[in-house]
Amino acid sequence: MDGRTLQKMIHDADKGGYAIPSFNYSDIWDLMAIIEAAQELNAPIMFAANQVVAGVFTPGVSGAMGKAFMAQGKVPMIHHLDHSKHVELCLQCIDNGYPSVMIDGSDHDLAANIKMVQEVMEYAKADGRWVHVEAEVGKIPGKGVEGYVSEEEKFLVEVEDVKELVKATHVDSLAVGIGSQHGFYKGTPKLNIQRLSEVNDAVDTPLVLHGGSGIPRETVREAIRHGINKMNVGTIIHCTYMNSLREELNRVGENPYTLDVMASIRHNIKEVVKEWIDTCMDVNRA
């Protein structure tokens, strides 16, 4: 399985008017829950390691784990490297079987961002490989930033920047800053759907929305209807994991067996994953 599988998944989502959900995992337990939820709903998904997780596990170990889960999946599932700020990590993950990587050069000026994307794209398509590459234009703030990012602030994507990066790199998909953020929101998040529509009209490249946790369901669906083809969800996964683990350990007391504890935790994570699959893939339902 390589990036062409993901390309078809995204193409089918675009034609069908839904989005592919991508779920960030932090270890084997939440990853298993994500996989199980997708298989129970027969839903194509992505499961993603951010650069910290990929670094801690190493690309070799995380890549092998990803290949094992992709091989046993009853529906298409793609392992993805999320938000790598470093070209070298992308190349290492490609070498270790990741069919999809994200090079996030949005902290740099546009010229440097383009150069980073070009380097990863060249490697991803060399020597018979076909690895999907995602980039980012505009900024998607992290935790501690107010949920609404106005048009006047520097985080909102510029349409001309999108056009320039896509023309220079032919990147496979593109995350765009339209007012979402990583982490939970302090207020009600407001996405700039008008800017999203402008970007969607300007390029044919599949568009990605990061920072799903906390965005109201109908707002997510509106974004999908206006061009989002992939939806990233992370914070709600690891927070459900950690909060459920604390509650279960308090309930069972000292010295429980790991597998017994994790069975309950996985159930809670699965329910969250299923809700997000429904949000992304049943878009036309009110």
Backbone as CSV, one residue per row, in Angstrom:
resi,resn,N_x,N_y,N_z,CA_x,CA_y,CA_z,C_x,C_y,C_z
1,MET,0.847,-1.188,0.000,0.000,0.000,0.000,0.888,1.246,0.000
2,ASP,0.632,2.171,-0.957,1.418,3.386,-0.999,0.489,4.591,-1.092
3,GLY,1.072,5.743,-1.403,0.293,6.969,-1.414,-0.803,7.007,-2.455
4,ARG,-0.706,6.146,-3.475,-1.769,6.120,-4.475,-3.080,5.619,-3.890
5,THR,-2.993,4.755,-2.870,-4.213,4.341,-2.177,-4.879,5.544,-1.519
6,LEU,-4.077,6.376,-0.875,-4.617,7.580,-0.254,-5.153,8.544,-1.301
7,GLN,-4.448,8.664,-2.413,-4.923,9.532,-3.484,-6.322,9.120,-3.934
8,LYS,-6.545,7.805,-4.068,-7.873,7.323,-4.469,-8.902,7.576,-3.363
9,MET,-8.500,7.357,-2.102,-9.408,7.620,-0.985,-9.879,9.067,-0.989
10,ILE,-8.940,9.985,-1.196,-9.289,11.406,-1.197,-10.131,11.764,-2.410
11,HIS,-9.790,11.173,-3.558,-10.594,11.407,-4.765,-12.029,10.941,-4.560
12,ASP,-12.190,9.759,-3.985,-13.541,9.235,-3.724,-14.281,10.123,-2.728
13,ALA,-13.557,10.626,-1.726,-14.188,11.514,-0.738,-14.648,12.803,-1.395
14,ASP,-13.823,13.347,-2.272,-14.184,14.586,-2.956,-15.431,14.391,-3.813
15,LYS,-15.471,13.285,-4.549,-16.644,13.000,-5.379,-17.873,12.723,-4.530
16,GLY,-17.657,12.067,-3.394,-18.777,11.678,-2.546,-19.232,12.749,-1.571
17,GLY,-18.493,13.858,-1.483,-18.894,14.942,-0.609,-18.641,14.692,0.864
18,TYR,-17.568,13.929,1.168,-17.196,13.705,2.560,-15.697,13.931,2.709
19,ALA,-15.164,13.704,3.892,-13.732,13.882,4.131,-13.160,12.640,4.798
20,ILE,-11.891,12.389,4.551,-11.184,11.295,5.217,-10.725,11.786,6.582
21,PRO,-11.155,11.144,7.669,-10.671,11.545,8.990,-9.282,10.962,9.262
22,SER,-8.433,11.777,9.861,-7.089,11.343,10.234,-6.928,11.516,11.735
23,PHE,-6.602,10.422,12.429,-6.552,10.417,13.887,-5.116,10.264,14.379
24,ASN,-4.689,11.180,15.235,-3.351,11.083,15.823,-3.341,10.093,16.986
25,TYR,-2.341,9.227,16.978,-2.154,8.284,18.083,-0.894,8.642,18.847
26,SER,-0.818,8.173,20.096,0.377,8.421,20.901,1.091,7.133,21.298
27,ASP,0.380,6.011,21.267,1.024,4.718,21.522,0.141,3.600,20.968
28,ILE,0.472,2.370,21.297,-0.210,1.222,20.707,-1.670,1.132,21.132
29,TRP,-2.015,1.628,22.328,-3.363,1.418,22.841,-4.382,2.308,22.149
30,ASP,-4.084,3.584,22.010,-5.047,4.415,21.279,-5.026,4.085,19.792
31,LEU,-3.878,3.646,19.267,-3.844,3.226,17.864,-4.754,2.029,17.628
32,MET,-4.710,1.048,18.518,-5.594,-0.110,18.377,-7.060,0.301,18.411
33,ALA,-7.401,1.239,19.282,-8.782,1.706,19.372,-9.212,2.383,18.076
34,ILE,-8.326,3.193,17.503,-8.629,3.865,16.245,-8.875,2.850,15.136
35,ILE,-7.997,1.867,15.035,-8.132,0.837,13.994,-9.420,0.045,14.182
36,GLU,-9.701,-0.355,15.406,-10.905,-1.151,15.671,-12.171,-0.372,15.334
37,ALA,-12.216,0.886,15.681,-13.397,1.706,15.388,-13.621,1.807,13.883
38,ALA,-12.556,2.041,13.138,-12.681,2.159,11.687,-13.157,0.862,11.062
39,GLN,-12.636,-0.264,11.551,-13.032,-1.548,10.983,-14.479,-1.887,11.331
40,GLU,-14.905,-1.534,12.528,-16.284,-1.806,12.912,-17.280,-0.997,12.084
41,LEU,-16.852,0.198,11.654,-17.722,1.040,10.822,-17.427,0.905,9.330
42,ASN,-16.432,0.069,8.991,-16.045,-0.132,7.591,-15.693,1.206,6.933
43,ALA,-14.925,2.011,7.647,-14.619,3.368,7.206,-13.144,3.515,6.861
44,PRO,-12.817,4.036,5.683,-11.412,4.329,5.355,-10.925,5.517,6.174
45,ILE,-9.762,5.383,6.777,-9.230,6.439,7.641,-7.728,6.574,7.443
46,MET,-7.164,7.568,8.113,-5.725,7.682,8.296,-5.428,7.658,9.785
47,PHE,-4.297,7.079,10.153,-3.826,7.158,11.539,-2.427,7.757,11.504
48,ALA,-2.179,8.708,12.414,-1.018,9.569,12.247,-0.164,9.654,13.501
49,ALA,1.139,9.633,13.290,2.119,9.917,14.335,2.655,11.318,14.104
50,ASN,2.596,12.173,15.121,3.239,13.464,14.946,4.755,13.294,15.072
51,GLN,5.497,14.371,14.880,6.955,14.231,14.839,7.539,13.788,16.176
52,VAL,6.865,14.108,17.289,7.362,13.665,18.598,7.177,12.166,18.750
53,VAL,5.986,11.682,18.423,5.716,10.240,18.526,6.633,9.454,17.597
54,ALA,6.751,9.908,16.351,7.623,9.209,15.397,9.071,9.226,15.874
55,GLY,9.484,10.309,16.499,10.846,10.394,16.994,11.110,9.499,18.184
56,VAL,10.141,9.432,19.110,10.311,8.595,20.294,10.315,7.119,19.917
57,PHE,9.354,6.710,19.098,9.305,5.305,18.677,10.417,4.960,17.700
58,THR,10.905,5.971,17.002,11.801,5.933,15.853,10.999,5.593,14.595
59,PRO,11.398,6.142,13.449,10.694,5.826,12.211,10.671,4.336,11.898
60,GLY,11.719,3.615,12.305,11.743,2.180,12.027,10.657,1.420,12.766
61,VAL,10.522,1.675,14.058,9.523,0.965,14.860,8.111,1.425,14.496
62,SER,7.894,2.738,14.424,6.555,3.225,14.093,6.167,2.840,12.672
63,GLY,7.142,2.852,11.761,6.856,2.436,10.397,6.454,0.978,10.310
64,ALA,7.149,0.113,11.046,6.808,-1.310,11.053,5.434,-1.540,11.659
65,MET,5.127,-0.815,12.735,3.818,-0.927,13.354,2.729,-0.481,12.386
66,GLY,2.980,0.622,11.696,2.006,1.101,10.721,1.775,0.122,9.596
67,LYS,2.856,-0.483,9.089,2.706,-1.459,8.005,1.898,-2.668,8.450
68,ALA,2.089,-3.099,9.696,1.338,-4.246,10.209,-0.152,-3.945,10.286
69,PHE,-0.503,-2.769,10.785,-1.917,-2.417,10.892,-2.542,-2.191,9.521
70,MET,-1.811,-1.582,8.600,-2.354,-1.392,7.252,-2.602,-2.729,6.572
71,ALA,-1.714,-3.690,6.794,-1.836,-4.994,6.145,-3.037,-5.776,6.634
72,GLN,-3.390,-5.614,7.905,-4.493,-6.395,8.449,-5.841,-5.686,8.332
73,GLY,-5.830,-4.458,7.842,-7.067,-3.686,7.765,-8.035,-4.253,6.744
74,LYS,-9.306,-4.307,7.097,-10.357,-4.748,6.193,-10.813,-3.625,5.272
75,VAL,-10.487,-2.403,5.638,-10.761,-1.223,4.820,-9.449,-0.465,4.658
76,PRO,-9.365,0.408,3.645,-8.108,1.151,3.456,-7.775,2.014,4.670
77,MET,-6.541,1.884,5.157,-6.043,2.676,6.271,-4.616,3.106,5.941
78,ILE,-4.345,4.377,6.123,-3.064,4.928,5.722,-2.331,5.485,6.936
79,HIS,-1.079,5.080,7.094,-0.218,5.591,8.163,0.430,6.882,7.686
80,HIS,0.381,7.905,8.524,0.790,9.247,8.117,1.715,9.865,9.163
81,LEU,2.736,10.568,8.697,3.573,11.395,9.572,2.985,12.796,9.587
82,ASP,2.600,13.277,10.764,1.890,14.540,10.874,2.822,15.652,11.357
83,HIS,2.737,16.799,10.723,3.405,18.025,11.161,4.897,17.864,11.448
84,SER,5.607,17.240,10.539,7.060,17.230,10.684,7.610,18.585,10.259
85,LYS,8.387,19.171,11.125,9.046,20.443,10.818,10.391,20.225,10.145
86,HIS,10.765,18.959,9.954,12.110,18.655,9.485,12.054,17.752,8.252
87,VAL,12.729,18.164,7.211,12.785,17.365,5.991,13.368,15.991,6.271
88,GLU,14.433,15.924,7.076,15.117,14.660,7.315,14.192,13.618,7.945
89,LEU,13.336,14.039,8.871,12.407,13.089,9.472,11.433,12.553,8.428
90,CYS,10.979,13.394,7.531,10.106,12.925,6.450,10.802,11.859,5.606
91,LEU,12.057,12.110,5.278,12.797,11.148,4.454,12.991,9.830,5.189
92,GLN,13.267,9.889,6.483,13.430,8.675,7.275,12.126,7.885,7.340
93,CYS,11.032,8.575,7.501,9.746,7.879,7.563,9.379,7.268,6.218
94,ILE,9.690,7.971,5.130,9.481,7.390,3.796,10.289,6.114,3.649
95,ASP,11.546,6.142,4.089,12.409,4.956,4.007,11.873,3.800,4.839
96,ASN,11.079,4.093,5.845,10.587,3.048,6.744,9.103,2.726,6.542
97,GLY,8.599,3.029,5.362,7.300,2.494,4.982,6.092,3.362,5.225
98,TYR,6.285,4.607,5.617,5.140,5.517,5.714,4.652,5.844,4.297
99,PRO,3.392,5.622,3.974,2.897,5.973,2.642,2.477,7.433,2.515
100,SER,2.528,8.175,3.624,2.115,9.570,3.607,2.892,10.343,4.666
101,VAL,3.391,11.519,4.296,4.127,12.363,5.244,3.690,13.813,5.071
102,MET,3.799,14.583,6.138,3.540,16.016,6.077,4.815,16.764,6.414
103,ILE,5.210,17.653,5.517,6.303,18.568,5.793,5.683,19.934,6.064
104,ASP,5.842,20.406,7.273,5.221,21.654,7.702,6.276,22.754,7.751
105,GLY,6.351,23.517,6.681,7.291,24.627,6.609,6.638,25.970,6.851
106,SER,5.465,25.952,7.494,4.698,27.189,7.647,5.325,28.175,8.623
107,ASP,6.290,27.717,9.416,7.001,28.646,10.304,8.002,29.517,9.544
108,HIS,8.278,29.144,8.307,9.267,29.858,7.496,8.565,30.770,6.490
109,ASP,9.343,31.579,5.809,8.741,32.371,4.741,8.364,31.453,3.585
110,LEU,7.591,31.984,2.652,7.040,31.139,1.599,8.124,30.470,0.762
111,ALA,9.181,31.187,0.451,10.246,30.613,-0.374,10.900,29.415,0.311
112,ALA,11.163,29.539,1.603,11.767,28.430,2.349,10.787,27.274,2.480
113,ASN,9.531,27.577,2.703,8.488,26.549,2.771,8.453,25.763,1.465
114,ILE,8.429,26.469,0.363,8.408,25.815,-0.945,9.625,24.913,-1.126
115,LYS,10.782,25.382,-0.747,12.015,24.587,-0.898,11.925,23.293,-0.094
116,MET,11.412,23.366,1.126,11.260,22.162,1.948,10.300,21.175,1.305
117,VAL,9.194,21.677,0.800,8.206,20.807,0.150,8.796,20.162,-1.101
118,GLN,9.541,20.925,-1.872,10.171,20.382,-3.076,11.127,19.246,-2.743
119,GLU,11.900,19.399,-1.688,12.848,18.353,-1.287,12.120,17.061,-0.937
120,VAL,11.044,17.192,-0.162,10.308,15.995,0.248,9.576,15.385,-0.940
121,MET,8.985,16.215,-1.791,8.280,15.704,-2.971,9.219,14.935,-3.888
122,GLU,10.398,15.474,-4.110,11.362,14.806,-4.991,11.723,13.424,-4.447
123,TYR,11.963,13.341,-3.147,12.334,12.059,-2.542,11.150,11.097,-2.521
124,ALA,9.961,11.636,-2.273,8.764,10.793,-2.143,8.385,10.114,-3.451
125,LYS,8.797,10.713,-4.576,8.415,10.163,-5.882,9.603,9.537,-6.619
126,ALA,10.762,9.452,-5.963,11.971,8.925,-6.611,12.037,7.405,-6.523
127,ASP,12.767,6.819,-7.456,13.097,5.383,-7.414,11.864,4.492,-7.328
128,GLY,10.817,4.868,-8.028,9.624,4.035,-8.075,8.696,4.187,-6.892
129,ARG,9.045,5.046,-5.940,8.155,5.270,-4.792,6.993,6.168,-5.207
130,TRP,5.886,6.066,-4.447,4.807,7.051,-4.596,4.235,7.298,-3.210
131,VAL,4.897,8.184,-2.490,4.465,8.553,-1.147,3.716,9.875,-1.229
132,HIS,2.579,9.942,-0.571,1.762,11.154,-0.542,2.433,12.198,0.344
133,VAL,2.454,13.443,-0.125,3.074,14.527,0.634,2.043,15.626,0.883
134,GLU,1.933,16.013,2.152,1.073,17.118,2.562,1.957,18.277,3.008
135,ALA,1.545,19.482,2.679,2.244,20.691,3.113,1.258,21.585,3.855
136,GLU,1.726,22.757,4.290,0.860,23.697,4.994,1.177,25.126,4.561
137,VAL,0.118,25.901,4.370,0.250,27.326,4.092,-0.691,28.072,5.025
138,GLY,-0.244,29.228,5.527,-0.976,29.869,6.614,-0.566,29.167,7.893
139,LYS,-0.963,29.692,9.014,-0.536,29.086,10.278,-1.736,28.539,11.029
140,ILE,-1.536,27.372,11.631,-2.543,26.749,12.468,-2.007,26.800,13.885
141,PRO,-2.496,27.731,14.707,-1.894,27.961,16.022,-1.957,26.734,16.919
142,GLY,-1.103,26.752,17.942,-1.100,25.682,18.930,-1.903,26.063,20.142
143,LYS,-1.744,25.285,21.206,-2.489,25.510,22.429,-2.169,26.902,22.992
144,GLY,-3.188,27.470,23.641,-2.999,28.755,24.289,-3.320,29.942,23.421
145,VAL,-3.687,29.693,22.147,-4.065,30.779,21.254,-5.576,30.825,21.181
146,GLU,-6.147,32.000,21.198,-7.600,32.149,21.150,-8.161,31.440,19.933
147,GLY,-9.335,30.822,20.096,-9.887,29.983,19.041,-10.164,30.698,17.745
148,TYR,-10.647,31.935,17.792,-10.954,32.635,16.564,-9.752,33.431,16.093
149,VAL,-9.363,33.241,14.868,-8.268,33.996,14.277,-8.863,34.869,13.187
150,SER,-8.805,36.162,13.349,-9.477,37.074,12.431,-8.699,37.219,11.131
151,GLU,-9.349,37.829,10.136,-8.715,38.027,8.842,-7.488,38.925,8.947
152,GLU,-7.477,39.808,9.943,-6.373,40.747,10.067,-5.120,40.097,10.631
153,GLU,-5.265,38.940,11.241,-4.106,38.317,11.872,-3.311,37.500,10.862
154,LYS,-2.085,37.212,11.204,-1.151,36.600,10.270,-1.424,35.120,10.021
155,PHE,-2.347,34.513,10.774,-2.552,33.073,10.648,-3.371,32.690,9.422
156,LEU,-4.189,33.594,8.921,-5.086,33.258,7.823,-4.308,33.068,6.524
157,VAL,-4.630,32.000,5.814,-3.929,31.682,4.582,-4.228,32.729,3.512
158,GLU,-3.218,33.007,2.697,-3.378,33.910,1.559,-3.516,33.080,0.288
159,VAL,-4.511,33.410,-0.511,-4.791,32.623,-1.708,-3.600,32.632,-2.661
160,GLU,-2.949,33.765,-2.812,-1.812,33.839,-3.730,-0.652,32.968,-3.256
161,ASP,-0.481,32.854,-1.944,0.564,31.968,-1.414,0.251,30.512,-1.750
162,VAL,-1.008,30.152,-1.624,-1.429,28.791,-1.975,-1.118,28.508,-3.442
163,LYS,-1.504,29.409,-4.300,-1.295,29.212,-5.740,0.189,29.088,-6.064
164,GLU,1.002,29.908,-5.420,2.444,29.875,-5.690,3.063,28.568,-5.217
165,LEU,2.702,28.120,-4.014,3.273,26.871,-3.505,2.829,25.670,-4.344
166,VAL,1.560,25.620,-4.681,1.057,24.489,-5.474,1.722,24.462,-6.848
167,LYS,1.855,25.611,-7.480,2.489,25.661,-8.804,3.942,25.216,-8.744
168,ALA,4.651,25.594,-7.678,6.081,25.301,-7.573,6.364,23.868,-7.141
169,THR,5.442,23.243,-6.427,5.737,21.937,-5.821,4.871,20.794,-6.328
170,HIS,3.663,21.092,-6.814,2.687,20.055,-7.172,2.414,19.116,-5.992
171,VAL,2.394,19.679,-4.802,2.187,18.890,-3.590,0.850,18.152,-3.658
172,ASP,0.765,17.019,-2.979,-0.407,16.150,-3.102,-1.614,16.635,-2.311
173,SER,-1.390,17.261,-1.167,-2.487,17.842,-0.387,-1.940,19.013,0.420
174,LEU,-2.859,19.859,0.888,-2.417,21.099,1.501,-3.292,21.463,2.686
175,ALA,-2.651,21.607,3.862,-3.342,22.119,5.044,-3.373,23.639,4.958
176,VAL,-4.541,24.213,5.248,-4.703,25.660,5.113,-5.175,26.258,6.430
177,GLY,-4.626,27.410,6.758,-5.010,28.112,7.973,-6.252,28.955,7.726
178,ILE,-7.387,28.536,8.281,-8.640,29.276,8.084,-9.307,29.599,9.419
179,GLY,-8.535,29.558,10.518,-9.094,29.909,11.814,-9.150,28.778,12.815
180,SER,-8.725,27.589,12.419,-8.686,26.473,13.367,-7.387,26.530,14.159
181,GLN,-7.307,25.735,15.230,-6.093,25.672,16.030,-5.928,24.269,16.597
182,HIS,-4.692,23.959,16.992,-4.442,22.709,17.692,-4.812,22.860,19.159
183,GLY,-5.304,21.792,19.761,-5.720,21.860,21.155,-7.173,22.280,21.251
184,PHE,-7.683,22.395,22.480,-9.054,22.828,22.680,-9.143,24.344,22.532
185,TYR,-10.329,24.807,22.224,-10.552,26.229,21.980,-11.003,26.936,23.256
186,LYS,-10.563,28.183,23.411,-10.993,28.979,24.555,-12.396,29.526,24.349
187,GLY,-12.745,29.819,23.129,-14.076,30.303,22.787,-14.663,29.432,21.695
188,THR,-15.754,29.898,21.109,-16.360,29.157,20.009,-15.533,29.365,18.751
189,PRO,-15.008,28.300,18.178,-14.180,28.467,16.980,-15.017,28.929,15.791
190,LYS,-14.444,29.825,15.013,-15.114,30.343,13.826,-14.172,30.189,12.641
191,LEU,-14.532,29.319,11.748,-13.712,29.113,10.564,-14.083,30.135,9.493
192,ASN,-13.076,30.555,8.746,-13.306,31.497,7.660,-13.656,30.690,6.403
193,ILE,-14.936,30.388,6.267,-15.397,29.552,5.165,-15.231,30.273,3.831
194,GLN,-15.383,31.587,3.836,-15.201,32.346,2.596,-13.783,32.178,2.065
195,ARG,-12.784,32.291,2.942,-11.397,32.129,2.494,-11.159,30.688,2.027
196,LEU,-11.737,29.719,2.730,-11.632,28.327,2.300,-12.177,28.161,0.887
197,SER,-13.336,28.740,0.620,-13.940,28.636,-0.710,-13.048,29.277,-1.769
198,GLU,-12.434,30.391,-1.421,-11.540,31.067,-2.363,-10.333,30.196,-2.693
199,VAL,-9.773,29.557,-1.673,-8.643,28.653,-1.900,-9.072,27.457,-2.736
200,ASN,-10.216,26.900,-2.411,-10.718,25.731,-3.133,-10.964,26.047,-4.600
201,ASP,-11.416,27.273,-4.884,-11.630,27.683,-6.275,-10.319,27.932,-7.007
202,ALA,-9.277,28.277,-6.250,-8.009,28.681,-6.862,-7.139,27.495,-7.278
203,VAL,-7.255,26.363,-6.577,-6.399,25.201,-6.854,-7.223,23.919,-6.820
204,ASP,-6.710,22.908,-7.511,-7.352,21.592,-7.514,-6.806,20.677,-6.429
205,THR,-5.802,21.114,-5.699,-5.146,20.301,-4.682,-6.109,19.993,-3.534
206,PRO,-6.162,18.737,-3.073,-7.002,18.414,-1.912,-6.606,19.233,-0.694
207,LEU,-7.598,19.697,0.054,-7.365,20.584,1.190,-7.608,19.858,2.506
208,VAL,-6.817,20.239,3.518,-6.820,19.572,4.816,-7.133,20.598,5.904
209,LEU,-7.967,20.192,6.865,-8.263,21.033,8.025,-7.688,20.380,9.270
210,HIS,-6.790,21.091,9.944,-6.217,20.617,11.203,-6.968,21.246,12.374
211,GLY,-6.796,20.663,13.562,-7.394,21.236,14.763,-8.871,20.933,14.916
212,GLY,-9.260,19.695,14.635,-10.684,19.353,14.665,-11.317,19.357,16.039
213,SER,-10.567,19.001,17.068,-11.141,18.840,18.404,-11.767,20.149,18.891
214,GLY,-13.048,20.110,19.152,-13.729,21.288,19.658,-14.494,22.077,18.627
215,ILE,-14.275,21.819,17.335,-15.068,22.492,16.309,-16.441,21.828,16.256
216,PRO,-17.526,22.601,16.315,-18.861,22.008,16.260,-19.063,21.160,15.006
217,ARG,-19.847,20.115,15.158,-20.047,19.161,14.075,-20.516,19.843,12.788
218,GLU,-21.492,20.718,12.872,-22.015,21.326,11.655,-20.998,22.259,11.016
219,THR,-20.117,22.869,11.814,-19.058,23.703,11.247,-18.069,22.850,10.471
220,VAL,-17.728,21.687,11.013,-16.856,20.754,10.295,-17.494,20.358,8.973
221,ARG,-18.771,20.037,9.023,-19.456,19.606,7.813,-19.559,20.730,6.790
222,GLU,-19.735,21.945,7.250,-19.750,23.078,6.329,-18.399,23.228,5.646
223,ALA,-17.311,23.057,6.410,-15.975,23.132,5.824,-15.776,22.045,4.774
224,ILE,-16.273,20.873,5.050,-16.164,19.771,4.088,-16.937,20.099,2.817
225,ARG,-18.110,20.666,2.981,-18.908,21.032,1.810,-18.243,22.118,0.968
226,HIS,-17.323,22.866,1.582,-16.643,23.947,0.854,-15.206,23.590,0.482
227,GLY,-14.851,22.306,0.526,-13.579,21.911,-0.064,-12.620,21.114,0.786
228,ILE,-12.896,20.924,2.068,-11.995,20.119,2.898,-12.174,18.639,2.558
229,ASN,-11.053,17.976,2.240,-11.075,16.557,1.867,-10.500,15.640,2.941
230,LYS,-9.790,16.231,3.922,-9.193,15.449,4.999,-9.305,16.264,6.276
231,MET,-9.669,15.574,7.355,-9.906,16.252,8.635,-9.016,15.634,9.698
232,ASN,-8.184,16.451,10.363,-7.281,15.953,11.395,-7.878,16.108,12.791
233,VAL,-7.764,15.044,13.573,-8.290,15.018,14.944,-7.214,14.430,15.844
234,GLY,-6.834,15.162,16.892,-5.795,14.653,17.771,-6.068,14.851,19.243
235,THR,-6.291,16.092,19.660,-6.379,16.408,21.086,-7.439,15.597,21.800
236,ILE,-8.616,15.469,21.197,-9.700,14.747,21.864,-9.361,13.270,22.040
237,ILE,-8.503,12.733,21.179,-8.100,11.327,21.295,-7.224,11.137,22.526
238,HIS,-6.136,11.922,22.633,-5.237,11.674,23.765,-5.840,12.135,25.080
239,CYS,-6.720,13.137,25.053,-7.365,13.551,26.302,-8.367,12.505,26.780
240,THR,-9.109,11.921,25.860,-9.997,10.810,26.225,-9.190,9.654,26.796
241,TYR,-8.077,9.362,26.178,-7.185,8.297,26.635,-6.734,8.572,28.074
242,MET,-6.147,9.722,28.318,-5.574,10.006,29.630,-6.637,10.145,30.724
243,ASN,-7.727,10.814,30.411,-8.784,10.982,31.411,-9.454,9.661,31.749
244,SER,-9.666,8.833,30.735,-10.265,7.510,30.978,-9.329,6.623,31.775
245,LEU,-8.038,6.722,31.487,-7.055,5.922,32.210,-7.025,6.311,33.687
246,ARG,-7.032,7.608,33.973,-7.034,8.045,35.359,-8.273,7.548,36.102
247,GLU,-9.437,7.663,35.464,-10.673,7.212,36.106,-10.662,5.707,36.352
248,GLU,-10.154,4.962,35.386,-10.145,3.505,35.534,-9.159,3.066,36.605
249,LEU,-8.006,3.693,36.676,-7.039,3.342,37.713,-7.564,3.693,39.105
250,ASN,-8.255,4.804,39.222,-8.872,5.155,40.509,-9.944,4.152,40.895
251,ARG,-10.639,3.623,39.899,-11.722,2.674,40.175,-11.199,1.314,40.617
252,VAL,-10.168,0.810,39.932,-9.725,-0.561,40.196,-8.702,-0.661,41.319
253,GLY,-8.073,0.459,41.687,-7.112,0.405,42.780,-5.735,-0.045,42.330
254,GLU,-4.944,-0.511,43.270,-3.540,-0.807,43.005,-3.351,-2.103,42.227
255,ASN,-2.281,-2.114,41.461,-1.747,-3.305,40.790,-2.710,-3.998,39.826
256,PRO,-3.453,-3.255,39.020,-4.283,-3.929,38.018,-3.416,-4.454,36.878
257,TYR,-3.990,-5.363,36.093,-3.290,-5.911,34.940,-3.501,-4.980,33.746
258,THR,-2.433,-4.717,33.029,-2.469,-3.727,31.952,-3.588,-3.999,30.954
259,LEU,-3.710,-5.227,30.469,-4.689,-5.528,29.429,-6.113,-5.326,29.923
260,ASP,-6.356,-5.622,31.184,-7.699,-5.417,31.741,-8.052,-3.936,31.770
261,VAL,-7.115,-3.125,32.187,-7.362,-1.683,32.250,-7.571,-1.113,30.850
262,MET,-6.745,-1.511,29.915,-6.789,-0.923,28.591,-8.033,-1.321,27.804
263,ALA,-8.654,-2.427,28.134,-9.888,-2.816,27.439,-10.964,-1.756,27.612
264,SER,-11.095,-1.246,28.815,-12.073,-0.193,29.080,-11.679,1.111,28.409
265,ILE,-10.398,1.440,28.451,-9.921,2.684,27.869,-10.151,2.684,26.362
266,ARG,-9.847,1.579,25.723,-10.010,1.480,24.272,-11.459,1.686,23.869
267,HIS,-12.376,1.190,24.662,-13.800,1.374,24.357,-14.145,2.863,24.305
268,ASN,-13.665,3.634,25.262,-13.971,5.065,25.298,-13.364,5.802,24.107
269,ILE,-12.144,5.443,23.758,-11.499,6.074,22.604,-12.255,5.721,21.324
270,LYS,-12.658,4.480,21.216,-13.390,4.042,20.025,-14.671,4.837,19.821
271,GLU,-15.362,5.135,20.911,-16.606,5.893,20.785,-16.342,7.288,20.235
272,VAL,-15.260,7.914,20.667,-14.900,9.231,20.151,-14.535,9.137,18.667
273,VAL,-13.745,8.139,18.314,-13.360,7.957,16.911,-14.589,7.754,16.039
274,LYS,-15.521,6.946,16.497,-16.728,6.684,15.713,-17.551,7.948,15.511
275,GLU,-17.632,8.780,16.532,-18.358,10.053,16.392,-17.720,10.916,15.304
276,TRP,-16.384,10.926,15.276,-15.713,11.742,14.280,-15.821,11.144,12.881
277,ILE,-15.809,9.846,12.775,-16.032,9.215,11.467,-17.400,9.608,10.940
278,ASP,-18.397,9.562,11.797,-19.746,9.954,11.395,-19.782,11.429,10.990
279,THR,-19.112,12.292,11.732,-19.089,13.711,11.409,-18.476,13.966,10.036
280,CYS,-17.399,13.275,9.724,-16.675,13.510,8.474,-17.281,12.824,7.277
281,MET,-17.961,11.711,7.495,-18.359,10.875,6.377,-19.865,10.854,6.138
282,ASP,-20.621,11.504,6.991,-22.059,11.602,6.771,-22.425,13.083,6.728
283,VAL,-21.757,13.784,5.846,-21.767,15.247,5.829,-23.132,15.819,5.466
284,ASN,-23.857,15.142,4.614,-25.094,15.718,4.108,-26.272,15.561,5.063
285,ARG,-26.023,14.876,6.187,-27.068,14.760,7.181,-26.997,15.949,8.119
286,ALA,-28.112,16.550,8.414,-28.143,17.737,9.286,-27.736,17.359,10.700
